[in-house]
Amino acid sequence: MNPVDEKKDGFLVRHPWLFVLLAFALLISAWTALITVAVKHSPQQVELNLK
């Protein structure tokens, strides 16, 4: 590659690992949202009388 081609490439093309970081960030946000909703709407606890 000559220097002219490197200037034409976009920032994300030169740093493809940023897509991986973005994917992990989206995954962590999705899990956080799911866990938050699950905790907020958890079922009522029922006591069992086992004899």
Secondary structure, 3 states (H helix, E strand, C coil): CCHHHHHHCCHHHHCCHHHHHHHHHHHHHHHHHHHHHHHHCCCCCCCCCCC
